[in-house]
Amino acid sequence: MAIREQVPKPLRGPAGFASLAVMLLGIVVGYILTMVGITLYLGLDPIQQGAVSSVEAIGVTAVGIGAFVAGYLGWRGFNYFAY
């Protein structure tokens, strides 16, 4: 039995909208963190030059990519419950 069939029909709509919210939040946060991580890695931060090490910058970029993946999974969840 599929997960969609285990979720009661009245809760399928809210589950779809929750997945849509996860997608939007994941893409926004993922974009911001990925761009900040790349900026820090390249040393383009205007506030303090060299305040963040390259390992920390790669960590920020990895968290951003992870948020992108969560956004993609939210999109997949939305498509799963919406149709």
N, CA, C and O atoms as a Maestro MAE file, in Angstrom:
{
 s_m_m2io_version
 :::
 2.0.0
}

f_m_ct {
 s_m_title
 :::
 protein
 m_atom[332] {
  # First column is atom index #
  i_m_mmod_type
  r_m_x_coord
  r_m_y_coord
  r_m_z_coord
  i_m_residue_number
  s_m_chain_name
  s_m_pdb_residue_name
  s_m_pdb_atom_name
  i_m_atomic_number
  :::
  1 25 0.841 -1.169 0.000 1 A "MET " " N  " 7
  2 3 0.000 0.000 0.000 1 A "MET " " CA " 6
  3 2 0.893 1.241 0.000 1 A "MET " " C  " 6
  4 15 1.851 1.322 0.769 1 A "MET " " O  " 8
  5 25 0.579 2.195 -0.855 2 A "ALA " " N  " 7
  6 3 1.377 3.414 -0.983 2 A "ALA " " CA " 6
  7 2 1.105 4.357 0.185 2 A "ALA " " C  " 6
  8 15 0.076 4.266 0.854 2 A "ALA " " O  " 8
  9 25 2.046 5.256 0.410 3 A "ILE " " N  " 7
  10 3 1.889 6.225 1.503 3 A "ILE " " CA " 6
  11 2 0.671 7.098 1.256 3 A "ILE " " C  " 6
  12 15 -0.034 7.460 2.198 3 A "ILE " " O  " 8
  13 25 0.418 7.439 0.004 4 A "ARG " " N  " 7
  14 3 -0.723 8.288 -0.327 4 A "ARG " " CA " 6
  15 2 -2.025 7.645 0.133 4 A "ARG " " C  " 6
  16 15 -2.940 8.335 0.582 4 A "ARG " " O  " 8
  17 25 -2.105 6.345 0.022 5 A "GLU " " N  " 7
  18 3 -3.325 5.646 0.428 5 A "GLU " " CA " 6
  19 2 -3.425 5.529 1.942 5 A "GLU " " C  " 6
  20 15 -4.524 5.352 2.468 5 A "GLU " " O  " 8
  21 25 -2.309 5.624 2.654 6 A "GLN " " N  " 7
  22 3 -2.337 5.544 4.109 6 A "GLN " " CA " 6
  23 2 -2.724 6.873 4.746 6 A "GLN " " C  " 6
  24 15 -3.203 6.899 5.880 6 A "GLN " " O  " 8
  25 25 -2.522 7.962 4.037 7 A "VAL " " N  " 7
  26 3 -2.902 9.280 4.550 7 A "VAL " " CA " 6
  27 2 -4.393 9.475 4.287 7 A "VAL " " C  " 6
  28 15 -4.846 9.291 3.157 7 A "VAL " " O  " 8
  29 25 -5.169 9.847 5.322 8 A "PRO " " N  " 7
  30 3 -6.605 10.057 5.115 8 A "PRO " " CA " 6
  31 2 -6.856 11.170 4.095 8 A "PRO " " C  " 6
  32 15 -6.081 12.121 3.994 8 A "PRO " " O  " 8
  33 25 -7.948 11.037 3.345 9 A "LYS " " N  " 7
  34 3 -8.245 12.000 2.277 9 A "LYS " " CA " 6
  35 2 -8.332 13.442 2.769 9 A "LYS " " C  " 6
  36 15 -7.868 14.333 2.058 9 A "LYS " " O  " 8
  37 25 -8.899 13.724 3.944 10 A "PRO " " N  " 7
  38 3 -8.945 15.133 4.377 10 A "PRO " " CA " 6
  39 2 -7.562 15.732 4.678 10 A "PRO " " C  " 6
  40 15 -7.406 16.952 4.694 10 A "PRO " " O  " 8
  41 25 -6.571 14.881 4.914 11 A "LEU " " N  " 7
  42 3 -5.241 15.395 5.234 11 A "LEU " " CA " 6
  43 2 -4.311 15.454 4.027 11 A "LEU " " C  " 6
  44 15 -3.185 15.938 4.146 11 A "LEU " " O  " 8
  45 25 -4.755 14.977 2.879 12 A "ARG " " N  " 7
  46 3 -3.892 15.000 1.700 12 A "ARG " " CA " 6
  47 2 -3.645 16.425 1.198 12 A "ARG " " C  " 6
  48 15 -2.539 16.739 0.757 12 A "ARG " " O  " 8
  49 25 -4.639 17.268 1.260 13 A "GLY " " N  " 7
  50 3 -4.465 18.669 0.844 13 A "GLY " " CA " 6
  51 2 -3.476 19.413 1.722 13 A "GLY " " C  " 6
  52 15 -2.545 20.033 1.209 13 A "GLY " " O  " 8
  53 25 -3.662 19.365 3.068 14 A "PRO " " N  " 7
  54 3 -2.672 20.028 3.927 14 A "PRO " " CA " 6
  55 2 -1.270 19.433 3.813 14 A "PRO " " C  " 6
  56 15 -0.283 20.160 3.931 14 A "PRO " " O  " 8
  57 25 -1.167 18.124 3.584 15 A "ALA " " N  " 7
  58 3 0.161 17.515 3.400 15 A "ALA " " CA " 6
  59 2 0.807 18.040 2.124 15 A "ALA " " C  " 6
  60 15 2.016 18.269 2.090 15 A "ALA " " O  " 8
  61 25 0.017 18.232 1.083 16 A "GLY " " N  " 7
  62 3 0.543 18.801 -0.155 16 A "GLY " " CA " 6
  63 2 1.009 20.229 0.026 16 A "GLY " " C  " 6
  64 15 2.064 20.612 -0.479 16 A "GLY " " O  " 8
  65 25 0.217 21.028 0.754 17 A "PHE " " N  " 7
  66 3 0.622 22.420 0.982 17 A "PHE " " CA " 6
  67 2 1.819 22.513 1.916 17 A "PHE " " C  " 6
  68 15 2.646 23.411 1.759 17 A "PHE " " O  " 8
  69 25 1.934 21.606 2.888 18 A "ALA " " N  " 7
  70 3 3.114 21.584 3.753 18 A "ALA " " CA " 6
  71 2 4.354 21.238 2.934 18 A "ALA " " C  " 6
  72 15 5.420 21.816 3.143 18 A "ALA " " O  " 8
  73 25 4.213 20.293 1.999 19 A "SER " " N  " 7
  74 3 5.330 19.956 1.122 19 A "SER " " CA " 6
  75 2 5.707 21.135 0.237 19 A "SER " " C  " 6
  76 15 6.886 21.351 -0.044 19 A "SER " " O  " 8
  77 25 4.717 21.893 -0.202 20 A "LEU " " N  " 7
  78 3 4.988 23.081 -1.005 20 A "LEU " " CA " 6
  79 2 5.736 24.133 -0.183 20 A "LEU " " C  " 6
  80 15 6.636 24.800 -0.693 20 A "LEU " " O  " 8
  81 25 5.361 24.277 1.082 21 A "ALA " " N  " 7
  82 3 6.053 25.221 1.962 21 A "ALA " " CA " 6
  83 2 7.499 24.785 2.190 21 A "ALA " " C  " 6
  84 15 8.403 25.620 2.221 21 A "ALA " " O  " 8
  85 25 7.719 23.480 2.350 22 A "VAL " " N  " 7
  86 3 9.081 22.970 2.503 22 A "VAL " " CA " 6
  87 2 9.896 23.261 1.249 22 A "VAL " " C  " 6
  88 15 11.072 23.616 1.330 22 A "VAL " " O  " 8
  89 25 9.257 23.107 0.083 23 A "MET " " N  " 7
  90 3 9.955 23.385 -1.165 23 A "MET " " CA " 6
  91 2 10.372 24.854 -1.239 23 A "MET " " C  " 6
  92 15 11.528 25.159 -1.532 23 A "MET " " O  " 8
  93 25 9.444 25.748 -0.977 24 A "LEU " " N  " 7
  94 3 9.763 27.178 -1.069 24 A "LEU " " CA " 6
  95 2 10.840 27.580 -0.072 24 A "LEU " " C  " 6
  96 15 11.773 28.307 -0.413 24 A "LEU " " O  " 8
  97 25 10.708 27.109 1.146 25 A "LEU " " N  " 7
  98 3 11.692 27.441 2.173 25 A "LEU " " CA " 6
  99 2 13.054 26.845 1.833 25 A "LEU " " C  " 6
  100 15 14.082 27.498 2.012 25 A "LEU " " O  " 8
  101 25 13.064 25.609 1.344 26 A "GLY " " N  " 7
  102 3 14.324 24.965 0.990 26 A "GLY " " CA " 6
  103 2 15.040 25.662 -0.144 26 A "GLY " " C  " 6
  104 15 16.261 25.812 -0.115 26 A "GLY " " O  " 8
  105 25 14.288 26.091 -1.144 27 A "ILE " " N  " 7
  106 3 14.925 26.768 -2.280 27 A "ILE " " CA " 6
  107 2 15.448 28.142 -1.881 27 A "ILE " " C  " 6
  108 15 16.546 28.526 -2.283 27 A "ILE " " O  " 8
  109 25 14.681 28.881 -1.101 28 A "VAL " " N  " 7
  110 3 15.120 30.225 -0.690 28 A "VAL " " CA " 6
  111 2 16.345 30.139 0.212 28 A "VAL " " C  " 6
  112 15 17.346 30.815 -0.025 28 A "VAL " " O  " 8
  113 25 16.263 29.310 1.242 29 A "VAL " " N  " 7
  114 3 17.389 29.185 2.175 29 A "VAL " " CA " 6
  115 2 18.594 28.560 1.467 29 A "VAL " " C  " 6
  116 15 19.733 28.966 1.698 29 A "VAL " " O  " 8
  117 25 18.340 27.575 0.607 30 A "GLY " " N  " 7
  118 3 19.430 26.944 -0.124 30 A "GLY " " CA " 6
  119 2 20.151 27.911 -1.033 30 A "GLY " " C  " 6
  120 15 21.379 27.898 -1.108 30 A "GLY " " O  " 8
  121 25 19.400 28.751 -1.724 31 A "TYR " " N  " 7
  122 3 20.026 29.735 -2.608 31 A "TYR " " CA " 6
  123 2 20.874 30.715 -1.805 31 A "TYR " " C  " 6
  124 15 22.013 31.006 -2.170 31 A "TYR " " O  " 8
  125 25 20.316 31.216 -0.720 32 A "ILE " " N  " 7
  126 3 21.040 32.202 0.085 32 A "ILE " " CA " 6
  127 2 22.323 31.603 0.651 32 A "ILE " " C  " 6
  128 15 23.391 32.205 0.545 32 A "ILE " " O  " 8
  129 25 22.220 30.418 1.252 33 A "LEU " " N  " 7
  130 3 23.401 29.824 1.870 33 A "LEU " " CA " 6
  131 2 24.443 29.402 0.832 33 A "LEU " " C  " 6
  132 15 25.644 29.522 1.073 33 A "LEU " " O  " 8
  133 25 23.990 28.917 -0.302 34 A "THR " " N  " 7
  134 3 24.949 28.531 -1.338 34 A "THR " " CA " 6
  135 2 25.697 29.750 -1.856 34 A "THR " " C  " 6
  136 15 26.915 29.700 -2.024 34 A "THR " " O  " 8
  137 25 24.992 30.832 -2.108 35 A "MET " " N  " 7
  138 3 25.661 32.036 -2.613 35 A "MET " " CA " 6
  139 2 26.587 32.643 -1.556 35 A "MET " " C  " 6
  140 15 27.679 33.105 -1.887 35 A "MET " " O  " 8
  141 25 26.166 32.646 -0.299 36 A "VAL " " N  " 7
  142 3 27.026 33.174 0.762 36 A "VAL " " CA " 6
  143 2 28.261 32.298 0.913 36 A "VAL " " C  " 6
  144 15 29.366 32.814 1.087 36 A "VAL " " O  " 8
  145 25 28.090 30.974 0.847 37 A "GLY " " N  " 7
  146 3 29.233 30.077 0.963 37 A "GLY " " CA " 6
  147 2 30.231 30.258 -0.160 37 A "GLY " " C  " 6
  148 15 31.440 30.264 0.072 37 A "GLY " " O  " 8
  149 25 29.730 30.407 -1.384 38 A "ILE " " N  " 7
  150 3 30.632 30.635 -2.518 38 A "ILE " " CA " 6
  151 2 31.344 31.978 -2.371 38 A "ILE " " C  " 6
  152 15 32.537 32.090 -2.655 38 A "ILE " " O  " 8
  153 25 30.615 32.983 -1.931 39 A "THR " " N  " 7
  154 3 31.213 34.309 -1.735 39 A "THR " " CA " 6
  155 2 32.303 34.261 -0.664 39 A "THR " " C  " 6
  156 15 33.371 34.852 -0.826 39 A "THR " " O  " 8
  157 25 32.024 33.553 0.428 40 A "LEU " " N  " 7
  158 3 33.029 33.449 1.483 40 A "LEU " " CA " 6
  159 2 34.239 32.646 1.025 40 A "LEU " " C  " 6
  160 15 35.374 32.976 1.368 40 A "LEU " " O  " 8
  161 25 33.999 31.600 0.256 41 A "TYR " " N  " 7
  162 3 35.117 30.767 -0.214 41 A "TYR " " CA " 6
  163 2 36.036 31.551 -1.145 41 A "TYR " " C  " 6
  164 15 37.256 31.396 -1.092 41 A "TYR " " O  " 8
  165 25 35.462 32.381 -1.985 42 A "LEU " " N  " 7
  166 3 36.257 33.168 -2.920 42 A "LEU " " CA " 6
  167 2 36.868 34.413 -2.289 42 A "LEU " " C  " 6
  168 15 37.646 35.119 -2.931 42 A "LEU " " O  " 8
  169 25 36.520 34.685 -1.033 43 A "GLY " " N  " 7
  170 3 37.081 35.844 -0.344 43 A "GLY " " CA " 6
  171 2 36.481 37.161 -0.777 43 A "GLY " " C  " 6
  172 15 37.145 38.195 -0.704 43 A "GLY " " O  " 8
  173 25 35.244 37.148 -1.225 44 A "LEU " " N  " 7
  174 3 34.603 38.366 -1.712 44 A "LEU " " CA " 6
  175 2 33.728 39.052 -0.668 44 A "LEU " " C  " 6
  176 15 32.999 39.986 -1.001 44 A "LEU " " O  " 8
  177 25 33.786 38.611 0.582 45 A "ASP " " N  " 7
  178 3 32.969 39.228 1.625 45 A "ASP " " CA " 6
  179 2 33.478 40.630 1.932 45 A "ASP " " C  " 6
  180 15 34.666 40.810 2.201 45 A "ASP " " O  " 8
  181 25 32.599 41.621 1.895 46 A "PRO " " N  " 7
  182 3 33.045 43.008 2.050 46 A "PRO " " CA " 6
  183 2 33.283 43.429 3.498 46 A "PRO " " C  " 6
  184 15 33.890 44.474 3.731 46 A "PRO " " O  " 8
  185 25 32.835 42.665 4.454 47 A "ILE " " N  " 7
  186 3 32.902 43.112 5.844 47 A "ILE " " CA " 6
  187 2 34.289 42.886 6.436 47 A "ILE " " C  " 6
  188 15 34.956 43.841 6.835 47 A "ILE " " O  " 8
  189 25 34.728 41.627 6.496 48 A "GLN " " N  " 7
  190 3 36.035 41.317 7.071 48 A "GLN " " CA " 6
  191 2 36.742 40.326 6.153 48 A "GLN " " C  " 6
  192 15 36.262 39.212 5.944 48 A "GLN " " O  " 8
  193 25 37.834 40.720 5.631 49 A "GLN " " N  " 7
  194 3 38.587 39.834 4.750 49 A "GLN " " CA " 6
  195 2 39.257 38.737 5.572 49 A "GLN " " C  " 6
  196 15 40.004 39.022 6.508 49 A "GLN " " O  " 8
  197 25 38.986 37.489 5.220 50 A "GLY " " N  " 7
  198 3 39.631 36.364 5.877 50 A "GLY " " CA " 6
  199 2 39.066 35.992 7.229 50 A "GLY " " C  " 6
  200 15 39.725 35.266 7.972 50 A "GLY " " O  " 8
  201 25 37.886 36.451 7.584 51 A "ALA " " N  " 7
  202 3 37.309 36.128 8.884 51 A "ALA " " CA " 6
  203 2 36.785 34.696 8.923 51 A "ALA " " C  " 6
  204 15 36.638 34.119 10.001 51 A "ALA " " O  " 8
  205 25 36.503 34.123 7.768 52 A "VAL " " N  " 7
  206 3 35.962 32.772 7.680 52 A "VAL " " CA " 6
  207 2 36.946 31.924 6.886 52 A "VAL " " C  " 6
  208 15 37.402 32.322 5.815 52 A "VAL " " O  " 8
  209 25 37.267 30.752 7.422 53 A "SER " " N  " 7
  210 3 38.200 29.875 6.711 53 A "SER " " CA " 6
  211 2 37.504 29.214 5.523 53 A "SER " " C  " 6
  212 15 36.278 29.229 5.416 53 A "SER " " O  " 8
  213 25 38.300 28.642 4.647 54 A "SER " " N  " 7
  214 3 37.725 27.998 3.464 54 A "SER " " CA " 6
  215 2 36.943 26.746 3.844 54 A "SER " " C  " 6
  216 15 35.986 26.394 3.154 54 A "SER " " O  " 8
  217 25 37.321 26.068 4.916 55 A "VAL " " N  " 7
  218 3 36.584 24.883 5.364 55 A "VAL " " CA " 6
  219 2 35.196 25.280 5.846 55 A "VAL " " C  " 6
  220 15 34.215 24.600 5.547 55 A "VAL " " O  " 8
  221 25 35.112 26.371 6.585 56 A "GLU " " N  " 7
  222 3 33.810 26.866 7.039 56 A "GLU " " CA " 6
  223 2 32.948 27.310 5.863 56 A "GLU " " C  " 6
  224 15 31.737 27.089 5.856 56 A "GLU " " O  " 8
  225 25 33.572 27.933 4.876 57 A "ALA " " N  " 7
  226 3 32.829 28.380 3.694 57 A "ALA " " CA " 6
  227 2 32.282 27.189 2.917 57 A "ALA " " C  " 6
  228 15 31.158 27.234 2.417 57 A "ALA " " O  " 8
  229 25 33.079 26.117 2.815 58 A "ILE " " N  " 7
  230 3 32.594 24.910 2.142 58 A "ILE " " CA " 6
  231 2 31.458 24.286 2.944 58 A "ILE " " C  " 6
  232 15 30.522 23.736 2.365 58 A "ILE " " O  " 8
  233 25 31.530 24.366 4.266 59 A "GLY " " N  " 7
  234 3 30.444 23.870 5.116 59 A "GLY " " CA " 6
  235 2 29.150 24.633 4.889 59 A "GLY " " C  " 6
  236 15 28.079 24.031 4.819 59 A "GLY " " O  " 8
  237 25 29.237 25.949 4.774 60 A "VAL " " N  " 7
  238 3 28.049 26.765 4.500 60 A "VAL " " CA " 6
  239 2 27.468 26.406 3.134 60 A "VAL " " C  " 6
  240 15 26.250 26.316 2.978 60 A "VAL " " O  " 8
  241 25 28.334 26.202 2.154 61 A "THR " " N  " 7
  242 3 27.873 25.819 0.817 61 A "THR " " CA " 6
  243 2 27.200 24.452 0.855 61 A "THR " " C  " 6
  244 15 26.181 24.245 0.196 61 A "THR " " O  " 8
  245 25 27.758 23.522 1.618 62 A "ALA " " N  " 7
  246 3 27.170 22.183 1.727 62 A "ALA " " CA " 6
  247 2 25.797 22.228 2.385 62 A "ALA " " C  " 6
  248 15 24.888 21.508 1.973 62 A "ALA " " O  " 8
  249 25 25.641 23.066 3.400 63 A "VAL " " N  " 7
  250 3 24.323 23.211 4.036 63 A "VAL " " CA " 6
  251 2 23.331 23.813 3.049 63 A "VAL " " C  " 6
  252 15 22.162 23.426 3.030 63 A "VAL " " O  " 8
  253 25 23.784 24.752 2.235 64 A "GLY " " N  " 7
  254 3 22.919 25.337 1.210 64 A "GLY " " CA " 6
  255 2 22.482 24.316 0.185 64 A "GLY " " C  " 6
  256 15 21.321 24.301 -0.222 64 A "GLY " " O  " 8
  257 25 23.400 23.460 -0.239 65 A "ILE " " N  " 7
  258 3 23.039 22.415 -1.197 65 A "ILE " " CA " 6
  259 2 22.081 21.420 -0.546 65 A "ILE " " C  " 6
  260 15 21.169 20.915 -1.201 65 A "ILE " " O  " 8
  261 25 22.285 21.139 0.738 66 A "GLY " " N  " 7
  262 3 21.355 20.277 1.465 66 A "GLY " " CA " 6
  263 2 19.956 20.880 1.543 66 A "GLY " " C  " 6
  264 15 18.959 20.164 1.454 66 A "GLY " " O  " 8
  265 25 19.887 22.191 1.709 67 A "ALA " " N  " 7
  266 3 18.586 22.854 1.714 67 A "ALA " " CA " 6
  267 2 17.932 22.786 0.342 67 A "ALA " " C  " 6
  268 15 16.713 22.643 0.243 67 A "ALA " " O  " 8
  269 25 18.736 22.889 -0.725 68 A "PHE " " N  " 7
  270 3 18.205 22.695 -2.080 68 A "PHE " " CA " 6
  271 2 17.612 21.300 -2.237 68 A "PHE " " C  " 6
  272 15 16.546 21.138 -2.831 68 A "PHE " " O  " 8
  273 25 18.300 20.299 -1.709 69 A "VAL " " N  " 7
  274 3 17.806 18.921 -1.789 69 A "VAL " " CA " 6
  275 2 16.494 18.791 -1.018 69 A "VAL " " C  " 6
  276 15 15.570 18.122 -1.480 69 A "VAL " " O  " 8
  277 25 16.406 19.427 0.157 70 A "ALA " " N  " 7
  278 3 15.151 19.400 0.910 70 A "ALA " " CA " 6
  279 2 14.035 20.085 0.129 70 A "ALA " " C  " 6
  280 15 12.890 19.634 0.160 70 A "ALA " " O  " 8
  281 25 14.357 21.165 -0.566 71 A "GLY " " N  " 7
  282 3 13.368 21.830 -1.412 71 A "GLY " " CA " 6
  283 2 12.899 20.942 -2.545 71 A "GLY " " C  " 6
  284 15 11.714 20.925 -2.878 71 A "GLY " " O  " 8
  285 25 13.827 20.203 -3.139 72 A "TYR " " N  " 7
  286 3 13.451 19.281 -4.210 72 A "TYR " " CA " 6
  287 2 12.551 18.168 -3.670 72 A "TYR " " C  " 6
  288 15 11.571 17.792 -4.312 72 A "TYR " " O  " 8
  289 25 12.883 17.649 -2.501 73 A "LEU " " N  " 7
  290 3 12.037 16.614 -1.903 73 A "LEU " " CA " 6
  291 2 10.653 17.163 -1.537 73 A "LEU " " C  " 6
  292 15 9.655 16.447 -1.616 73 A "LEU " " O  " 8
  293 25 10.601 18.429 -1.139 74 A "GLY " " N  " 7
  294 3 9.303 19.062 -0.890 74 A "GLY " " CA " 6
  295 2 8.485 19.161 -2.164 74 A "GLY " " C  " 6
  296 15 7.271 18.957 -2.139 74 A "GLY " " O  " 8
  297 25 9.137 19.472 -3.277 75 A "TRP " " N  " 7
  298 3 8.447 19.523 -4.564 75 A "TRP " " CA " 6
  299 2 7.921 18.151 -4.946 75 A "TRP " " C  " 6
  300 15 6.790 18.017 -5.413 75 A "TRP " " O  " 8
  301 25 8.752 17.125 -4.745 76 A "ARG " " N  " 7
  302 3 8.314 15.760 -5.049 76 A "ARG " " CA " 6
  303 2 7.128 15.363 -4.161 76 A "ARG " " C  " 6
  304 15 6.186 14.724 -4.631 76 A "ARG " " O  " 8
  305 25 7.176 15.743 -2.881 77 A "GLY " " N  " 7
  306 3 6.063 15.463 -1.980 77 A "GLY " " CA " 6
  307 2 4.797 16.168 -2.400 77 A "GLY " " C  " 6
  308 15 3.708 15.598 -2.328 77 A "GLY " " O  " 8
  309 25 4.933 17.411 -2.840 78 A "PHE " " N  " 7
  310 3 3.762 18.151 -3.308 78 A "PHE " " CA " 6
  311 2 3.137 17.468 -4.511 78 A "PHE " " C  " 6
  312 15 1.919 17.301 -4.567 78 A "PHE " " O  " 8
  313 25 3.957 17.071 -5.470 79 A "ASN " " N  " 7
  314 3 3.428 16.372 -6.640 79 A "ASN " " CA " 6
  315 2 2.810 15.035 -6.260 79 A "ASN " " C  " 6
  316 15 1.842 14.602 -6.885 79 A "ASN " " O  " 8
  317 25 3.353 14.380 -5.254 80 A "TYR " " N  " 7
  318 3 2.844 13.078 -4.830 80 A "TYR " " CA " 6
  319 2 1.453 13.213 -4.210 80 A "TYR " " C  " 6
  320 15 0.554 12.430 -4.516 80 A "TYR " " O  " 8
  321 25 1.278 14.204 -3.342 81 A "PHE " " N  " 7
  322 3 0.007 14.353 -2.647 81 A "PHE " " CA " 6
  323 2 -1.018 15.170 -3.435 81 A "PHE " " C  " 6
  324 15 -2.217 15.062 -3.180 81 A "PHE " " O  " 8
  325 25 -0.566 15.977 -4.378 82 A "ALA " " N  " 7
  326 3 -1.504 16.845 -5.095 82 A "ALA " " CA " 6
  327 2 -2.248 16.119 -6.207 82 A "ALA " " C  " 6
  328 15 -3.352 16.518 -6.579 82 A "ALA " " O  " 8
  329 25 -1.663 15.072 -6.731 83 A "TYR " " N  " 7
  330 3 -2.299 14.392 -7.870 83 A "TYR " " CA " 6
  331 2 -2.760 13.026 -7.500 83 A "TYR " " C  " 6
  332 15 -3.316 12.315 -8.337 83 A "TYR " " O  " 8
  :::
 }
 m_bond[331] {
  # First column is bond index #
  i_m_from
  i_m_to
  i_m_order
  :::
  1 1 2 1
  2 2 3 1
  3 3 4 2
  4 3 5 1
  5 5 6 1
  6 6 7 1
  7 7 8 2
  8 7 9 1
  9 9 10 1
  10 10 11 1
  11 11 12 2
  12 11 13 1
  13 13 14 1
  14 14 15 1
  15 15 16 2
  16 15 17 1
  17 17 18 1
  18 18 19 1
  19 19 20 2
  20 19 21 1
  21 21 22 1
  22 22 23 1
  23 23 24 2
  24 23 25 1
  25 25 26 1
  26 26 27 1
  27 27 28 2
  28 27 29 1
  29 29 30 1
  30 30 31 1
  31 31 32 2
  32 31 33 1
  33 33 34 1
  34 34 35 1
  35 35 36 2
  36 35 37 1
  37 37 38 1
  38 38 39 1
  39 39 40 2
  40 39 41 1
  41 41 42 1
  42 42 43 1
  43 43 44 2
  44 43 45 1
  45 45 46 1
  46 46 47 1
  47 47 48 2
  48 47 49 1
  49 49 50 1
  50 50 51 1
  51 51 52 2
  52 51 53 1
  53 53 54 1
  54 54 55 1
  55 55 56 2
  56 55 57 1
  57 57 58 1
  58 58 59 1
  59 59 60 2
  60 59 61 1
  61 61 62 1
  62 62 63 1
  63 63 64 2
  64 63 65 1
  65 65 66 1
  66 66 67 1
  67 67 68 2
  68 67 69 1
  69 69 70 1
  70 70 71 1
  71 71 72 2
  72 71 73 1
  73 73 74 1
  74 74 75 1
  75 75 76 2
  76 75 77 1
  77 77 78 1
  78 78 79 1
  79 79 80 2
  80 79 81 1
  81 81 82 1
  82 82 83 1
  83 83 84 2
  84 83 85 1
  85 85 86 1
  86 86 87 1
  87 87 88 2
  88 87 89 1
  89 89 90 1
  90 90 91 1
  91 91 92 2
  92 91 93 1
  93 93 94 1
  94 94 95 1
  95 95 96 2
  96 95 97 1
  97 97 98 1
  98 98 99 1
  99 99 100 2
  100 99 101 1
  101 101 102 1
  102 102 103 1
  103 103 104 2
  104 103 105 1
  105 105 106 1
  106 106 107 1
  107 107 108 2
  108 107 109 1
  109 109 110 1
  110 110 111 1
  111 111 112 2
  112 111 113 1
  113 113 114 1
  114 114 115 1
  115 115 116 2
  116 115 117 1
  117 117 118 1
  118 118 119 1
  119 119 120 2
  120 119 121 1
  121 121 122 1
  122 122 123 1
  123 123 124 2
  124 123 125 1
  125 125 126 1
  126 126 127 1
  127 127 128 2
  128 127 129 1
  129 129 130 1
  130 130 131 1
  131 131 132 2
  132 131 133 1
  133 133 134 1
  134 134 135 1
  135 135 136 2
  136 135 137 1
  137 137 138 1
  138 138 139 1
  139 139 140 2
  140 139 141 1
  141 141 142 1
  142 142 143 1
  143 143 144 2
  144 143 145 1
  145 145 146 1
  146 146 147 1
  147 147 148 2
  148 147 149 1
  149 149 150 1
  150 150 151 1
  151 151 152 2
  152 151 153 1
  153 153 154 1
  154 154 155 1
  155 155 156 2
  156 155 157 1
  157 157 158 1
  158 158 159 1
  159 159 160 2
  160 159 161 1
  161 161 162 1
  162 162 163 1
  163 163 164 2
  164 163 165 1
  165 165 166 1
  166 166 167 1
  167 167 168 2
  168 167 169 1
  169 169 170 1
  170 170 171 1
  171 171 172 2
  172 171 173 1
  173 173 174 1
  174 174 175 1
  175 175 176 2
  176 175 177 1
  177 177 178 1
  178 178 179 1
  179 179 180 2
  180 179 181 1
  181 181 182 1
  182 182 183 1
  183 183 184 2
  184 183 185 1
  185 185 186 1
  186 186 187 1
  187 187 188 2
  188 187 189 1
  189 189 190 1
  190 190 191 1
  191 191 192 2
  192 191 193 1
  193 193 194 1
  194 194 195 1
  195 195 196 2
  196 195 197 1
  197 197 198 1
  198 198 199 1
  199 199 200 2
  200 199 201 1
  201 201 202 1
  202 202 203 1
  203 203 204 2
  204 203 205 1
  205 205 206 1
  206 206 207 1
  207 207 208 2
  208 207 209 1
  209 209 210 1
  210 210 211 1
  211 211 212 2
  212 211 213 1
  213 213 214 1
  214 214 215 1
  215 215 216 2
  216 215 217 1
  217 217 218 1
  218 218 219 1
  219 219 220 2
  220 219 221 1
  221 221 222 1
  222 222 223 1
  223 223 224 2
  224 223 225 1
  225 225 226 1
  226 226 227 1
  227 227 228 2
  228 227 229 1
  229 229 230 1
  230 230 231 1
  231 231 232 2
  232 231 233 1
  233 233 234 1
  234 234 235 1
  235 235 236 2
  236 235 237 1
  237 237 238 1
  238 238 239 1
  239 239 240 2
  240 239 241 1
  241 241 242 1
  242 242 243 1
  243 243 244 2
  244 243 245 1
  245 245 246 1
  246 246 247 1
  247 247 248 2
  248 247 249 1
  249 249 250 1
  250 250 251 1
  251 251 252 2
  252 251 253 1
  253 253 254 1
  254 254 255 1
  255 255 256 2
  256 255 257 1
  257 257 258 1
  258 258 259 1
  259 259 260 2
  260 259 261 1
  261 261 262 1
  262 262 263 1
  263 263 264 2
  264 263 265 1
  265 265 266 1
  266 266 267 1
  267 267 268 2
  268 267 269 1
  269 269 270 1
  270 270 271 1
  271 271 272 2
  272 271 273 1
  273 273 274 1
  274 274 275 1
  275 275 276 2
  276 275 277 1
  277 277 278 1
  278 278 279 1
  279 279 280 2
  280 279 281 1
  281 281 282 1
  282 282 283 1
  283 283 284 2
  284 283 285 1
  285 285 286 1
  286 286 287 1
  287 287 288 2
  288 287 289 1
  289 289 290 1
  290 290 291 1
  291 291 292 2
  292 291 293 1
  293 293 294 1
  294 294 295 1
  295 295 296 2
  296 295 297 1
  297 297 298 1
  298 298 299 1
  299 299 300 2
  300 299 301 1
  301 301 302 1
  302 302 303 1
  303 303 304 2
  304 303 305 1
  305 305 306 1
  306 306 307 1
  307 307 308 2
  308 307 309 1
  309 309 310 1
  310 310 311 1
  311 311 312 2
  312 311 313 1
  313 313 314 1
  314 314 315 1
  315 315 316 2
  316 315 317 1
  317 317 318 1
  318 318 319 1
  319 319 320 2
  320 319 321 1
  321 321 322 1
  322 322 323 1
  323 323 324 2
  324 323 325 1
  325 325 326 1
  326 326 327 1
  327 327 328 2
  328 327 329 1
  329 329 330 1
  330 330 331 1
  331 331 332 2
  :::
 }
}
